[in-house]
């Protein structure tokens, strides 16, 4: 399924009045993981600004021990500080990478902003080296814009 075909499906999920916020987030993870072949782990981390840590939210994929990540540590922790997308074509080339599984070859993390504040991020791991393009970034920015609406209601 193309990113253009997925966009209305994401909006349909976020505007669903029956599902809870976490159910919507999990459903989006399932949609992305099931629709994009190289999205092998899809999840959300949410920031705790007081403790400067990220906390694992809904996700789809292999279990992870990384349920709490300090700001600055790993790719997700770096995005919490930089407020910028981070695409890692080959995780083995990253010094500050937190290995989750030997099957993970690449990662993309896109921050989630609500009212200008980085409240978390979408994190996607792939078992393929260098699959992520600018189109992935733009699509995930769209996903996060839709998700941000769940936090401003």
KEKE-3310 file (N, C-alpha, C; in steps of 0.2 Angstrom, whole numbers, plus 5000, padded with zeros to 4 digits):
npx = (5004:5003:5010:5001:4989:4988:4987:4973:4968:4975:4970:4957:4958:4963:4952:4942:4929:4926:4937:4950:4964:4976:4972:4970:4983:4990:4983:4987:5000:4999:4993:5003:5014:5009:5007:5018:5031:5045:5044:5047:5046:5036:5033:5029:5036:5035:5038:5045:5046:5051:5059:5067:5066:5062:5047:5041:5027:5012:5015:5021:5028:5044:5047:5054:5067:5069:5061:5061:5070:5084:5085:5095:5102:5105:5096:5083:5083:5092:5084:5074:5081:5086:5075:5073:5070:5078:5086:5093:5103:5111:5112:5123:5133:5132:5138:5131:5120:5107:5106:5093:5089:5098:5092:5088:5092:5091:5084:5072:5067:5054:5050:5036:5026:5017:5008:5020:5029:5040:5033:5035:5038:5038:5044:5053:5059:5069:5072:5080:5094:5096:5082:5074:5067:5065:5052:5046:5050:5042:5029:5028:5029:5017:5008:5012:5007:4993:4992:4995:4984:4976:4981:4977:4964)
npy = (4994:5011:5026:5037:5030:5026:5037:5042:5031:5032:5044:5041:5032:5040:5049:5041:5038:5029:5021:5021:5033:5026:5014:5019:5022:5010:5003:5011:5008:4994:4995:5002:4993:4982:4986:4991:4984:4984:4990:4984:4985:4995:5008:5019:5032:5041:5057:5061:5076:5080:5070:5068:5057:5045:5035:5019:5017:5012:4998:4988:4973:4964:4960:4972:4977:4990:5000:5012:5026:5036:5054:5059:5047:5033:5032:5036:5044:5054:5061:5066:5076:5084:5087:5084:5074:5058:5048:5032:5023:5012:5003:4998:5006:5017:5025:5029:5020:5010:4993:4983:4971:4959:4958:4970:4982:4995:5011:5023:5038:5050:5065:5069:5082:5093:5107:5114:5108:5094:5080:5066:5052:5043:5028:5017:5002:4992:4977:4978:4985:5002:5007:5018:5033:5050:5051:5042:5049:5061:5055:5050:5061:5067:5057:5059:5072:5070:5062:5071:5078:5070:5074:5086:5089)
npz = (5000:4996:5003:5001:5000:5012:5020:5022:5029:5041:5046:5047:5058:5068:5070:5075:5086:5095:5099:5112:5115:5117:5110:5097:5094:5094:5084:5073:5073:5070:5057:5050:5051:5046:5033:5026:5020:5025:5037:5052:5065:5075:5084:5098:5108:5123:5130:5146:5153:5166:5171:5161:5152:5140:5137:5133:5123:5115:5104:5090:5086:5089:5106:5118:5128:5131:5138:5145:5141:5142:5139:5125:5124:5113:5097:5098:5110:5106:5097:5105:5111:5100:5092:5079:5064:5063:5053:5051:5041:5042:5056:5062:5060:5069:5083:5095:5096:5103:5104:5100:5094:5085:5072:5068:5056:5051:5056:5059:5066:5071:5077:5088:5089:5100:5101:5098:5106:5109:5112:5111:5100:5085:5081:5071:5066:5055:5046:5035:5027:5024:5020:5021:5015:5009:5007:5017:5028:5026:5026:5039:5046:5043:5049:5062:5064:5063:5074:5084:5086:5094:5106:5109:5111)
capx = (5000:5007:5009:4995:4983:4988:4985:4966:4967:4978:4965:4951:4959:4963:4946:4937:4926:4925:4944:4954:4970:4981:4970:4971:4990:4991:4980:4991:5006:4997:4992:5010:5018:5006:5006:5024:5035:5051:5042:5047:5045:5033:5030:5029:5039:5033:5043:5043:5051:5054:5064:5071:5066:5056:5043:5038:5020:5010:5020:5020:5035:5047:5047:5060:5069:5070:5055:5063:5077:5086:5086:5102:5104:5102:5093:5077:5085:5095:5078:5071:5085:5087:5069:5073:5070:5084:5086:5099:5103:5114:5113:5130:5138:5131:5141:5126:5114:5105:5104:5087:5089:5102:5089:5087:5098:5091:5079:5069:5063:5052:5047:5029:5025:5010:5008:5027:5033:5041:5030:5037:5041:5037:5051:5052:5065:5068:5077:5083:5098:5094:5076:5070:5068:5062:5045:5045:5050:5036:5023:5028:5027:5009:5006:5012:5002:4987:4992:4995:4977:4973:4983:4975:4957)
capy = (5000:5017:5031:5041:5026:5025:5043:5042:5026:5035:5049:5037:5029:5045:5052:5036:5040:5023:5019:5025:5035:5020:5009:5022:5022:5003:5002:5014:5003:4988:4997:5003:4987:4977:4988:4993:4978:4985:4992:4978:4986:5001:5010:5026:5033:5048:5060:5064:5081:5081:5065:5068:5051:5043:5029:5016:5017:5006:4996:4981:4970:4960:4963:4976:4979:4997:5003:5019:5028:5043:5059:5059:5040:5030:5036:5040:5049:5060:5064:5069:5082:5088:5089:5083:5067:5054:5042:5028:5018:5006:5004:4996:5012:5022:5025:5030:5015:5005:4987:4980:4964:4958:4958:4977:4984:5002:5014:5030:5041:5056:5068:5071:5089:5096:5115:5116:5104:5087:5075:5059:5051:5037:5024:5012:4998:4988:4972:4979:4991:5008:5007:5024:5038:5056:5049:5039:5055:5065:5051:5049:5068:5067:5052:5062:5078:5067:5059:5076:5080:5066:5076:5093:5089)
capz = (5000:4996:5008:4999:5001:5020:5024:5024:5034:5047:5048:5050:5065:5073:5071:5077:5092:5099:5102:5116:5112:5116:5105:5091:5093:5093:5078:5068:5073:5066:5050:5047:5051:5041:5026:5023:5021:5028:5044:5055:5072:5074:5091:5101:5115:5125:5134:5153:5153:5172:5172:5154:5149:5135:5140:5128:5122:5111:5098:5086:5084:5094:5113:5119:5135:5131:5140:5147:5137:5144:5133:5123:5123:5107:5092:5101:5115:5103:5094:5111:5112:5094:5090:5072:5062:5062:5049:5052:5036:5045:5064:5064:5059:5074:5089:5100:5095:5108:5100:5102:5091:5079:5066:5066:5052:5050:5060:5058:5072:5069:5084:5089:5092:5101:5102:5098:5111:5107:5118:5110:5094:5082:5080:5066:5065:5049:5045:5029:5027:5020:5016:5022:5010:5011:5007:5023:5033:5025:5028:5046:5049:5042:5054:5069:5064:5064:5081:5089:5087:5100:5113:5109:5112)
cpx = (5004:5005:5003:4989:4983:4986:4978:4964:4969:4973:4959:4952:4959:4957:4940:4935:4925:4932:4947:4960:4975:4979:4971:4979:4992:4989:4984:4998:5005:4996:4999:5014:5015:5005:5012:5029:5041:5050:5041:5045:5042:5031:5031:5032:5037:5037:5040:5049:5054:5060:5069:5072:5061:5053:5040:5030:5018:5015:5018:5027:5037:5047:5054:5061:5069:5063:5055:5070:5078:5087:5094:5105:5101:5099:5087:5078:5088:5089:5075:5075:5086:5081:5069:5073:5077:5083:5093:5099:5106:5116:5120:5135:5137:5134:5136:5119:5113:5102:5098:5087:5094:5099:5088:5093:5097:5085:5078:5065:5061:5048:5040:5028:5018:5011:5016:5032:5034:5039:5032:5039:5038:5044:5049:5059:5064:5074:5081:5088:5096:5088:5072:5072:5065:5054:5042:5045:5043:5029:5023:5027:5020:5006:5006:5008:4995:4986:4992:4988:4974:4975:4981:4968:4955)
cpy = (5006:5022:5035:5037:5025:5031:5044:5037:5029:5040:5046:5034:5034:5049:5047:5038:5035:5021:5024:5028:5030:5015:5012:5021:5015:5001:5005:5010:4997:4990:4998:4997:4982:4979:4990:4987:4979:4989:4986:4979:4994:5003:5017:5026:5040:5050:5062:5069:5082:5076:5065:5061:5050:5036:5026:5016:5011:5005:4989:4979:4966:4964:4967:4977:4986:5001:5010:5020:5035:5048:5059:5052:5036:5035:5040:5045:5055:5064:5068:5076:5087:5090:5088:5075:5064:5048:5038:5023:5012:5007:5002:5001:5018:5020:5024:5026:5010:4999:4984:4972:4964:4958:4965:4979:4992:5005:5021:5032:5048:5059:5069:5077:5090:5103:5117:5112:5097:5083:5068:5058:5044:5034:5018:5008:4994:4983:4972:4985:4996:5008:5013:5029:5045:5055:5046:5045:5059:5062:5051:5056:5069:5063:5056:5069:5076:5065:5065:5079:5077:5069:5084:5094:5091)
cpz = (5000:5002:5007:5001:5009:5023:5026:5030:5041:5050:5051:5057:5070:5075:5074:5084:5097:5103:5107:5113:5111:5111:5098:5089:5091:5086:5072:5068:5069:5059:5047:5046:5046:5034:5022:5025:5025:5035:5049:5063:5072:5081:5092:5107:5116:5131:5141:5154:5160:5173:5166:5152:5144:5138:5134:5129:5118:5105:5095:5084:5090:5101:5114:5126:5136:5132:5142:5144:5140:5138:5132:5121:5117:5102:5095:5106:5112:5099:5099:5112:5106:5091:5082:5070:5062:5059:5049:5047:5038:5052:5066:5064:5064:5080:5095:5099:5101:5104:5103:5100:5085:5072:5063:5062:5051:5055:5058:5064:5070:5075:5083:5093:5094:5104:5103:5102:5109:5113:5117:5103:5091:5080:5076:5065:5058:5049:5039:5030:5022:5016:5016:5017:5013:5011:5014:5028:5032:5027:5036:5050:5048:5048:5061:5069:5066:5072:5086:5090:5093:5106:5114:5110:5119)
residu = (UNK:UNK:UNK:UNK:UNK:UNK:UNK:UNK:UNK:UNK:UNK:UNK:UNK:UNK:UNK:UNK:UNK:UNK:UNK:UNK:UNK:UNK:UNK:UNK:UNK:UNK:UNK:UNK:UNK:UNK:UNK:UNK:UNK:UNK:UNK:UNK:UNK:UNK:UNK:UNK:UNK:UNK:UNK:UNK:UNK:UNK:UNK:UNK:UNK:UNK:UNK:UNK:UNK:UNK:UNK:UNK:UNK:UNK:UNK:UNK:UNK:UNK:UNK:UNK:UNK:UNK:UNK:UNK:UNK:UNK:UNK:UNK:UNK:UNK:UNK:UNK:UNK:UNK:UNK:UNK:UNK:UNK:UNK:UNK:UNK:UNK:UNK:UNK:UNK:UNK:UNK:UNK:UNK:UNK:UNK:UNK:UNK:UNK:UNK:UNK:UNK:UNK:UNK:UNK:UNK:UNK:UNK:UNK:UNK:UNK:UNK:UNK:UNK:UNK:UNK:UNK:UNK:UNK:UNK:UNK:UNK:UNK:UNK:UNK:UNK:UNK:UNK:UNK:UNK:UNK:UNK:UNK:UNK:UNK:UNK:UNK:UNK:UNK:UNK:UNK:UNK:UNK:UNK:UNK:UNK:UNK:UNK:UNK:UNK:UNK:UNK:UNK:UNK)
# end
